Amino acid sequence: MGELPLPRKPRERIKRNPLIFNLSRLKWEALTSGRIKPVVYDALAAADAALAHMLVESGRHIGKIVLTWKNV
């Protein structure tokens, strides 16, 4: 039995597949231009990281949970 090939790094897959490369490029262009924006469920202080982790584990949120370092 031969050795299994090592998995490619994600960036290598993107570079080798033109469709994935173009979709990735379009996605980043849309994000950086502000045409699309991520949905933020909640922004919590870094001190509340345990609460943020519980929210993520619960799976009951829709959107990103952001940790902030303001006034930490």
N, C-alpha and C positions, 0 to 999 in steps of 0.2 A: 504494500500500500504506500503510495507516494505521499509526500508532505502536502498539507493544505496550504494554498497561497495565503500570504498575509493580507488582511483587509486593507484596501486603499484608504488613504486619508480623505475626508470629505471634500477638501479643496481640489484634490486630484480628480475626483469623480466629476465635480462641477466643471473643471477645465476640459475634461475629455468629452463631455456630453454637451453639444451645442444648445440643445433645448433647455437643459437645466441651467446652463451658463446664462442664456438670454433671459430666462425667467428670473434668475437671481439678480441680474443687472437691472431689469425693469422694476423689481421689487424695491431694491435699494434706491433707485432714482425716485420712485414714488414716495418712499419714506422721507428721504432727505429734502424733497421739494415741498412736503407737507400735503400732497394730494391724498395720501392715506395716513391715518394716525392709529397707533395702538390703543386699544380700549384699556383704560386703567380702572380696576375694580376699587382699589384703595391704596393710599400712600401712608405708610406707617413709619414712625421713627425707628432708627436702627436698634434702639433699646428694646423695641417691641418685636424683635426678630422671631422670638418663640411663638408669638401670636400669629405672625405672618406665616410661619411654617405650618401651624395648625390649620390656617385657612387653606393653604395649598393642599395639604393632606386631605382635607375634608372633600375637596373636589366640588364644592358648592358655589364657587365663584366663577364669574365669567369675566375674563380680562386679566390684566397683569396686576400683581401685587408688588408695589414699589417700596423699597426701603430708602428713607432719606437720612441724611447726616446733618440736617439743620438743628442747631441747638442741642447737640449731643454732648 
